[in-house]
């Protein structure tokens, strides 16, 4: 019996950003390759969503894949006007 890899744990630099901002997502706890729901691969990715988006990730070790991670929702809002 081959054990499935553990699902990565997603951390992010913020959960709410303004349109046009870039944010970094990291996947922790994977001894293989992390594939993100937007198709990018790597332990850390930079994203620039233009609308509220939900991200998940899987860990792949050899031919075995983990279940999807818990979802990380990045909320995109309008910039706050200066006072």
Jmol script that loads the backbone (N, CA, C; Angstrom):
load data "model"
ATOM      1  N   UNK A   1       0.854  -1.182   0.000  1.00  0.00           N
ATOM      2  CA  UNK A   1       0.000   0.000   0.000  1.00  0.00           C
ATOM      3  C   UNK A   1       0.893   1.235   0.000  1.00  0.00           C
ATOM      4  N   UNK A   2       0.629   2.129  -0.938  1.00  0.00           N
ATOM      5  CA  UNK A   2       1.380   3.384  -1.023  1.00  0.00           C
ATOM      6  C   UNK A   2       0.543   4.481  -0.386  1.00  0.00           C
ATOM      7  N   UNK A   3       1.140   5.177   0.561  1.00  0.00           N
ATOM      8  CA  UNK A   3       0.430   6.271   1.219  1.00  0.00           C
ATOM      9  C   UNK A   3       0.432   7.503   0.328  1.00  0.00           C
ATOM     10  N   UNK A   4      -0.709   8.169   0.275  1.00  0.00           N
ATOM     11  CA  UNK A   4      -0.799   9.426  -0.470  1.00  0.00           C
ATOM     12  C   UNK A   4      -0.016  10.494   0.282  1.00  0.00           C
ATOM     13  N   UNK A   5       0.581  11.431  -0.453  1.00  0.00           N
ATOM     14  CA  UNK A   5       1.239  12.547   0.229  1.00  0.00           C
ATOM     15  C   UNK A   5       0.215  13.393   0.985  1.00  0.00           C
ATOM     16  N   UNK A   6       0.692  14.098   1.993  1.00  0.00           N
ATOM     17  CA  UNK A   6      -0.172  15.014   2.729  1.00  0.00           C
ATOM     18  C   UNK A   6      -0.536  16.199   1.841  1.00  0.00           C
ATOM     19  N   UNK A   7      -1.715  16.754   2.027  1.00  0.00           N
ATOM     20  CA  UNK A   7      -2.123  17.958   1.309  1.00  0.00           C
ATOM     21  C   UNK A   7      -1.290  19.133   1.805  1.00  0.00           C
ATOM     22  N   UNK A   8      -0.886  20.026   0.898  1.00  0.00           N
ATOM     23  CA  UNK A   8      -0.138  21.200   1.348  1.00  0.00           C
ATOM     24  C   UNK A   8      -1.007  22.122   2.201  1.00  0.00           C
ATOM     25  N   UNK A   9      -0.353  22.905   3.036  1.00  0.00           N
ATOM     26  CA  UNK A   9      -1.031  23.935   3.811  1.00  0.00           C
ATOM     27  C   UNK A   9      -0.697  25.260   3.143  1.00  0.00           C
ATOM     28  N   UNK A  10      -1.727  26.011   2.739  1.00  0.00           N
ATOM     29  CA  UNK A  10      -1.519  27.272   2.032  1.00  0.00           C
ATOM     30  C   UNK A  10      -1.392  28.420   3.031  1.00  0.00           C
ATOM     31  N   UNK A  11      -0.356  29.225   2.834  1.00  0.00           N
ATOM     32  CA  UNK A  11      -0.230  30.477   3.575  1.00  0.00           C
ATOM     33  C   UNK A  11      -0.152  31.594   2.541  1.00  0.00           C
ATOM     34  N   UNK A  12      -0.600  32.788   2.916  1.00  0.00           N
ATOM     35  CA  UNK A  12      -0.542  33.905   1.974  1.00  0.00           C
ATOM     36  C   UNK A  12      -0.197  35.188   2.719  1.00  0.00           C
ATOM     37  N   UNK A  13       0.336  36.136   1.972  1.00  0.00           N
ATOM     38  CA  UNK A  13       0.770  37.388   2.573  1.00  0.00           C
ATOM     39  C   UNK A  13      -0.403  38.295   2.924  1.00  0.00           C
ATOM     40  N   UNK A  14      -1.567  38.044   2.366  1.00  0.00           N
ATOM     41  CA  UNK A  14      -2.789  38.802   2.686  1.00  0.00           C
ATOM     42  C   UNK A  14      -3.974  38.019   2.152  1.00  0.00           C
ATOM     43  N   UNK A  15      -5.153  38.248   2.729  1.00  0.00           N
ATOM     44  CA  UNK A  15      -6.346  37.578   2.198  1.00  0.00           C
ATOM     45  C   UNK A  15      -7.250  38.561   1.469  1.00  0.00           C
ATOM     46  N   UNK A  16      -6.897  39.850   1.521  1.00  0.00           N
ATOM     47  CA  UNK A  16      -7.667  40.877   0.805  1.00  0.00           C
ATOM     48  C   UNK A  16      -6.664  41.818   0.161  1.00  0.00           C
ATOM     49  N   UNK A  17      -6.845  42.067  -1.137  1.00  0.00           N
ATOM     50  CA  UNK A  17      -5.961  42.970  -1.859  1.00  0.00           C
ATOM     51  C   UNK A  17      -6.785  43.893  -2.741  1.00  0.00           C
ATOM     52  N   UNK A  18      -6.146  44.904  -3.231  1.00  0.00           N
ATOM     53  CA  UNK A  18      -6.784  45.800  -4.203  1.00  0.00           C
ATOM     54  C   UNK A  18      -6.502  45.272  -5.601  1.00  0.00           C
ATOM     55  N   UNK A  19      -7.388  45.557  -6.527  1.00  0.00           N
ATOM     56  CA  UNK A  19      -7.177  45.166  -7.918  1.00  0.00           C
ATOM     57  C   UNK A  19      -5.838  45.727  -8.383  1.00  0.00           C
ATOM     58  N   UNK A  20      -5.039  44.908  -9.034  1.00  0.00           N
ATOM     59  CA  UNK A  20      -3.741  45.319  -9.528  1.00  0.00           C
ATOM     60  C   UNK A  20      -2.591  44.972  -8.595  1.00  0.00           C
ATOM     61  N   UNK A  21      -2.898  44.618  -7.341  1.00  0.00           N
ATOM     62  CA  UNK A  21      -1.847  44.238  -6.400  1.00  0.00           C
ATOM     63  C   UNK A  21      -1.405  42.799  -6.636  1.00  0.00           C
ATOM     64  N   UNK A  22      -0.188  42.500  -6.244  1.00  0.00           N
ATOM     65  CA  UNK A  22       0.357  41.145  -6.331  1.00  0.00           C
ATOM     66  C   UNK A  22       0.502  40.596  -4.924  1.00  0.00           C
ATOM     67  N   UNK A  23       0.300  39.298  -4.799  1.00  0.00           N
ATOM     68  CA  UNK A  23       0.374  38.647  -3.510  1.00  0.00           C
ATOM     69  C   UNK A  23       1.074  37.309  -3.676  1.00  0.00           C
ATOM     70  N   UNK A  24       1.697  36.831  -2.619  1.00  0.00           N
ATOM     71  CA  UNK A  24       2.440  35.577  -2.654  1.00  0.00           C
ATOM     72  C   UNK A  24       1.686  34.495  -1.891  1.00  0.00           C
ATOM     73  N   UNK A  25       1.509  33.341  -2.546  1.00  0.00           N
ATOM     74  CA  UNK A  25       0.950  32.151  -1.895  1.00  0.00           C
ATOM     75  C   UNK A  25       2.071  31.154  -1.708  1.00  0.00           C
ATOM     76  N   UNK A  26       2.096  30.483  -0.554  1.00  0.00           N
ATOM     77  CA  UNK A  26       3.090  29.446  -0.288  1.00  0.00           C
ATOM     78  C   UNK A  26       2.375  28.172   0.115  1.00  0.00           C
ATOM     79  N   UNK A  27       2.920  27.051  -0.327  1.00  0.00           N
ATOM     80  CA  UNK A  27       2.402  25.747   0.056  1.00  0.00           C
ATOM     81  C   UNK A  27       3.420  25.067   0.950  1.00  0.00           C
ATOM     82  N   UNK A  28       3.009  24.696   2.145  1.00  0.00           N
ATOM     83  CA  UNK A  28       3.915  24.091   3.117  1.00  0.00           C
ATOM     84  C   UNK A  28       3.579  22.616   3.322  1.00  0.00           C
ATOM     85  N   UNK A  29       4.595  21.838   3.636  1.00  0.00           N
ATOM     86  CA  UNK A  29       4.369  20.449   4.009  1.00  0.00           C
ATOM     87  C   UNK A  29       4.351  19.467   2.859  1.00  0.00           C
ATOM     88  N   UNK A  30       4.903  19.838   1.709  1.00  0.00           N
ATOM     89  CA  UNK A  30       4.932  18.942   0.553  1.00  0.00           C
ATOM     90  C   UNK A  30       6.374  18.585   0.247  1.00  0.00           C
ATOM     91  N   UNK A  31       6.656  17.285   0.182  1.00  0.00           N
ATOM     92  CA  UNK A  31       8.010  16.822  -0.129  1.00  0.00           C
ATOM     93  C   UNK A  31       8.202  16.623  -1.630  1.00  0.00           C
ATOM     94  N   UNK A  32       7.194  16.984  -2.419  1.00  0.00           N
ATOM     95  CA  UNK A  32       7.273  16.818  -3.868  1.00  0.00           C
ATOM     96  C   UNK A  32       7.002  18.128  -4.574  1.00  0.00           C
ATOM     97  N   UNK A  33       6.199  18.075  -5.617  1.00  0.00           N
ATOM     98  CA  UNK A  33       5.858  19.248  -6.419  1.00  0.00           C
ATOM     99  C   UNK A  33       4.453  19.712  -6.084  1.00  0.00           C
ATOM    100  N   UNK A  34       4.307  21.011  -5.851  1.00  0.00           N
ATOM    101  CA  UNK A  34       2.983  21.579  -5.584  1.00  0.00           C
ATOM    102  C   UNK A  34       2.421  22.124  -6.888  1.00  0.00           C
ATOM    103  N   UNK A  35       1.186  21.706  -7.198  1.00  0.00           N
ATOM    104  CA  UNK A  35       0.464  22.239  -8.349  1.00  0.00           C
ATOM    105  C   UNK A  35      -0.742  22.993  -7.818  1.00  0.00           C
ATOM    106  N   UNK A  36      -0.853  24.243  -8.240  1.00  0.00           N
ATOM    107  CA  UNK A  36      -1.920  25.127  -7.773  1.00  0.00           C
ATOM    108  C   UNK A  36      -3.136  25.033  -8.690  1.00  0.00           C
ATOM    109  N   UNK A  37      -4.285  25.420  -8.175  1.00  0.00           N
ATOM    110  CA  UNK A  37      -5.529  25.334  -8.943  1.00  0.00           C
ATOM    111  C   UNK A  37      -5.524  26.247 -10.166  1.00  0.00           C
ATOM    112  N   UNK A  38      -4.627  27.235 -10.225  1.00  0.00           N
ATOM    113  CA  UNK A  38      -4.539  28.099 -11.406  1.00  0.00           C
ATOM    114  C   UNK A  38      -3.526  27.571 -12.422  1.00  0.00           C
ATOM    115  N   UNK A  39      -2.965  26.363 -12.158  1.00  0.00           N
ATOM    116  CA  UNK A  39      -2.045  25.735 -13.103  1.00  0.00           C
ATOM    117  C   UNK A  39      -0.573  25.988 -12.831  1.00  0.00           C
ATOM    118  N   UNK A  40      -0.246  26.941 -11.970  1.00  0.00           N
ATOM    119  CA  UNK A  40       1.153  27.196 -11.647  1.00  0.00           C
ATOM    120  C   UNK A  40       1.699  26.075 -10.773  1.00  0.00           C
ATOM    121  N   UNK A  41       3.018  25.894 -10.811  1.00  0.00           N
ATOM    122  CA  UNK A  41       3.659  24.907  -9.958  1.00  0.00           C
ATOM    123  C   UNK A  41       4.757  25.590  -9.156  1.00  0.00           C
ATOM    124  N   UNK A  42       5.059  24.999  -8.015  1.00  0.00           N
ATOM    125  CA  UNK A  42       6.131  25.513  -7.169  1.00  0.00           C
ATOM    126  C   UNK A  42       5.634  25.733  -5.753  1.00  0.00           C
ATOM    127  N   UNK A  43       6.576  25.762  -4.821  1.00  0.00           N
ATOM    128  CA  UNK A  43       6.221  25.928  -3.412  1.00  0.00           C
ATOM    129  C   UNK A  43       5.690  27.328  -3.125  1.00  0.00           C
ATOM    130  N   UNK A  44       6.145  28.310  -3.911  1.00  0.00           N
ATOM    131  CA  UNK A  44       5.711  29.694  -3.740  1.00  0.00           C
ATOM    132  C   UNK A  44       5.367  30.269  -5.106  1.00  0.00           C
ATOM    133  N   UNK A  45       4.211  30.919  -5.186  1.00  0.00           N
ATOM    134  CA  UNK A  45       3.819  31.563  -6.447  1.00  0.00           C
ATOM    135  C   UNK A  45       3.364  32.986  -6.162  1.00  0.00           C
ATOM    136  N   UNK A  46       3.525  33.843  -7.141  1.00  0.00           N
ATOM    137  CA  UNK A  46       2.997  35.207  -7.073  1.00  0.00           C
ATOM    138  C   UNK A  46       1.751  35.257  -7.945  1.00  0.00           C
ATOM    139  N   UNK A  47       0.704  35.846  -7.393  1.00  0.00           N
ATOM    140  CA  UNK A  47      -0.557  35.945  -8.120  1.00  0.00           C
ATOM    141  C   UNK A  47      -0.991  37.399  -8.188  1.00  0.00           C
ATOM    142  N   UNK A  48      -1.820  37.709  -9.168  1.00  0.00           N
ATOM    143  CA  UNK A  48      -2.344  39.054  -9.362  1.00  0.00           C
ATOM    144  C   UNK A  48      -3.801  38.922  -9.807  1.00  0.00           C
ATOM    145  N   UNK A  49      -4.675  38.434  -8.906  1.00  0.00           N
ATOM    146  CA  UNK A  49      -6.066  38.229  -9.323  1.00  0.00           C
ATOM    147  C   UNK A  49      -6.774  39.556  -9.567  1.00  0.00           C
ATOM    148  N   UNK A  50      -7.694  39.541 -10.513  1.00  0.00           N
ATOM    149  CA  UNK A  50      -8.471  40.743 -10.811  1.00  0.00           C
ATOM    150  C   UNK A  50      -9.868  40.670 -10.205  1.00  0.00           C
ATOM    151  N   UNK A  51     -10.201  39.510  -9.676  1.00  0.00           N
ATOM    152  CA  UNK A  51     -11.477  39.330  -8.987  1.00  0.00           C
ATOM    153  C   UNK A  51     -11.257  38.333  -7.863  1.00  0.00           C
ATOM    154  N   UNK A  52     -12.196  38.267  -6.927  1.00  0.00           N
ATOM    155  CA  UNK A  52     -12.083  37.340  -5.808  1.00  0.00           C
ATOM    156  C   UNK A  52     -11.923  35.923  -6.354  1.00  0.00           C
ATOM    157  N   UNK A  53     -10.897  35.223  -5.880  1.00  0.00           N
ATOM    158  CA  UNK A  53     -10.542  33.909  -6.415  1.00  0.00           C
ATOM    159  C   UNK A  53     -10.237  32.954  -5.270  1.00  0.00           C
ATOM    160  N   UNK A  54     -10.609  31.687  -5.453  1.00  0.00           N
ATOM    161  CA  UNK A  54     -10.314  30.636  -4.482  1.00  0.00           C
ATOM    162  C   UNK A  54      -9.175  29.794  -5.032  1.00  0.00           C
ATOM    163  N   UNK A  55      -8.154  29.563  -4.218  1.00  0.00           N
ATOM    164  CA  UNK A  55      -6.992  28.775  -4.619  1.00  0.00           C
ATOM    165  C   UNK A  55      -6.893  27.526  -3.754  1.00  0.00           C
ATOM    166  N   UNK A  56      -6.536  26.409  -4.401  1.00  0.00           N
ATOM    167  CA  UNK A  56      -6.198  25.178  -3.689  1.00  0.00           C
ATOM    168  C   UNK A  56      -4.896  24.669  -4.294  1.00  0.00           C
ATOM    169  N   UNK A  57      -4.312  23.668  -3.649  1.00  0.00           N
ATOM    170  CA  UNK A  57      -3.063  23.101  -4.148  1.00  0.00           C
ATOM    171  C   UNK A  57      -3.039  21.614  -3.846  1.00  0.00           C
ATOM    172  N   UNK A  58      -2.318  20.866  -4.688  1.00  0.00           N
ATOM    173  CA  UNK A  58      -2.087  19.451  -4.417  1.00  0.00           C
ATOM    174  C   UNK A  58      -0.587  19.212  -4.385  1.00  0.00           C
ATOM    175  N   UNK A  59      -0.206  18.168  -3.680  1.00  0.00           N
ATOM    176  CA  UNK A  59       1.195  17.767  -3.599  1.00  0.00           C
ATOM    177  C   UNK A  59       1.349  16.478  -4.397  1.00  0.00           C
ATOM    178  N   UNK A  60       2.325  16.462  -5.304  1.00  0.00           N
ATOM    179  CA  UNK A  60       2.576  15.272  -6.105  1.00  0.00           C
ATOM    180  C   UNK A  60       3.977  14.757  -5.804  1.00  0.00           C
ATOM    181  N   UNK A  61       4.048  13.497  -5.413  1.00  0.00           N
ATOM    182  CA  UNK A  61       5.324  12.829  -5.163  1.00  0.00           C
ATOM    183  C   UNK A  61       5.329  11.581  -6.038  1.00  0.00           C
ATOM    184  N   UNK A  62       6.215  11.547  -7.035  1.00  0.00           N
ATOM    185  CA  UNK A  62       6.207  10.444  -7.987  1.00  0.00           C
ATOM    186  C   UNK A  62       4.891  10.442  -8.731  1.00  0.00           C
ATOM    187  N   UNK A  63       4.175   9.327  -8.703  1.00  0.00           N
ATOM    188  CA  UNK A  63       2.873   9.227  -9.361  1.00  0.00           C
ATOM    189  C   UNK A  63       1.708   9.405  -8.405  1.00  0.00           C
ATOM    190  N   UNK A  64       2.003   9.722  -7.146  1.00  0.00           N
ATOM    191  CA  UNK A  64       0.953   9.856  -6.129  1.00  0.00           C
ATOM    192  C   UNK A  64       0.626  11.320  -5.889  1.00  0.00           C
ATOM    193  N   UNK A  65      -0.672  11.620  -5.800  1.00  0.00           N
ATOM    194  CA  UNK A  65      -1.127  12.982  -5.546  1.00  0.00           C
ATOM    195  C   UNK A  65      -1.922  13.027  -4.252  1.00  0.00           C
ATOM    196  N   UNK A  66      -1.779  14.133  -3.536  1.00  0.00           N
ATOM    197  CA  UNK A  66      -2.563  14.345  -2.323  1.00  0.00           C
ATOM    198  C   UNK A  66      -3.978  14.770  -2.700  1.00  0.00           C
ATOM    199  N   UNK A  67      -4.818  14.801  -1.706  1.00  0.00           N
ATOM    200  CA  UNK A  67      -6.129  15.432  -1.870  1.00  0.00           C
ATOM    201  C   UNK A  67      -5.884  16.934  -1.959  1.00  0.00           C
ATOM    202  N   UNK A  68      -6.816  17.695  -2.523  1.00  0.00           N
ATOM    203  CA  UNK A  68      -6.636  19.150  -2.562  1.00  0.00           C
ATOM    204  C   UNK A  68      -6.529  19.730  -1.151  1.00  0.00           C
ATOM    205  N   UNK A  69      -5.766  20.800  -1.031  1.00  0.00           N
ATOM    206  CA  UNK A  69      -5.609  21.491   0.240  1.00  0.00           C
ATOM    207  C   UNK A  69      -6.911  22.185   0.625  1.00  0.00           C
ATOM    208  N   UNK A  70      -6.927  22.705   1.842  1.00  0.00           N
ATOM    209  CA  UNK A  70      -8.014  23.593   2.231  1.00  0.00           C
ATOM    210  C   UNK A  70      -7.931  24.825   1.327  1.00  0.00           C
ATOM    211  N   UNK A  71      -9.055  25.407   1.025  1.00  0.00           N
ATOM    212  CA  UNK A  71      -9.104  26.545   0.104  1.00  0.00           C
ATOM    213  C   UNK A  71      -8.619  27.818   0.772  1.00  0.00           C
ATOM    214  N   UNK A  72      -7.951  28.653  -0.020  1.00  0.00           N
ATOM    215  CA  UNK A  72      -7.574  30.000   0.399  1.00  0.00           C
ATOM    216  C   UNK A  72      -8.315  30.963  -0.527  1.00  0.00           C
ATOM    217  N   UNK A  73      -9.165  31.799   0.041  1.00  0.00           N
ATOM    218  CA  UNK A  73      -9.923  32.761  -0.750  1.00  0.00           C
ATOM    219  C   UNK A  73      -9.231  34.113  -0.678  1.00  0.00           C
ATOM    220  N   UNK A  74      -8.903  34.652  -1.842  1.00  0.00           N
ATOM    221  CA  UNK A  74      -8.294  35.969  -1.932  1.00  0.00           C
ATOM    222  C   UNK A  74      -9.365  36.928  -2.441  1.00  0.00           C
ATOM    223  N   UNK A  75      -9.725  37.883  -1.615  1.00  0.00           N
ATOM    224  CA  UNK A  75     -10.769  38.848  -1.929  1.00  0.00           C
ATOM    225  C   UNK A  75     -10.128  40.067  -2.582  1.00  0.00           C
ATOM    226  N   UNK A  76     -10.656  40.451  -3.733  1.00  0.00           N
ATOM    227  CA  UNK A  76     -10.164  41.622  -4.453  1.00  0.00           C
ATOM    228  C   UNK A  76     -11.209  42.728  -4.310  1.00  0.00           C
ATOM    229  N   UNK A  77     -10.764  43.860  -3.767  1.00  0.00           N
ATOM    230  CA  UNK A  77     -11.677  44.978  -3.569  1.00  0.00           C
ATOM    231  C   UNK A  77     -11.172  46.217  -4.271  1.00  0.00           C
ATOM    232  N   UNK A  78     -12.006  47.215  -4.299  1.00  0.00           N
ATOM    233  CA  UNK A  78     -11.619  48.494  -4.898  1.00  0.00           C
ATOM    234  C   UNK A  78     -10.637  49.191  -3.972  1.00  0.00           C
ATOM    235  N   UNK A  79      -9.703  49.945  -4.536  1.00  0.00           N
ATOM    236  CA  UNK A  79      -8.789  50.702  -3.676  1.00  0.00           C
ATOM    237  C   UNK A  79      -9.557  51.678  -2.795  1.00  0.00           C
ATOM    238  N   UNK A  80      -9.037  51.927  -1.604  1.00  0.00           N
ATOM    239  CA  UNK A  80      -9.656  52.893  -0.697  1.00  0.00           C
ATOM    240  C   UNK A  80      -9.137  54.269  -1.088  1.00  0.00           C
ATOM    241  N   UNK A  81     -10.031  55.208  -1.384  1.00  0.00           N
ATOM    242  CA  UNK A  81      -9.548  56.524  -1.812  1.00  0.00           C
ATOM    243  C   UNK A  81      -8.826  57.236  -0.664  1.00  0.00           C
ATOM    244  N   UNK A  82      -7.805  58.034  -0.998  1.00  0.00           N
ATOM    245  CA  UNK A  82      -7.099  58.763   0.061  1.00  0.00           C
ATOM    246  C   UNK A  82      -8.026  59.791   0.713  1.00  0.00           C
ATOM    247  N   UNK A  83      -7.755  60.094   1.954  1.00  0.00           N
ATOM    248  CA  UNK A  83      -8.592  61.036   2.707  1.00  0.00           C
ATOM    249  C   UNK A  83      -8.083  62.437   2.501  1.00  0.00           C
TER     250      UNK A  83
END
end "model"
wireframe off; spacefill off
backbone 0.3
color backbone group
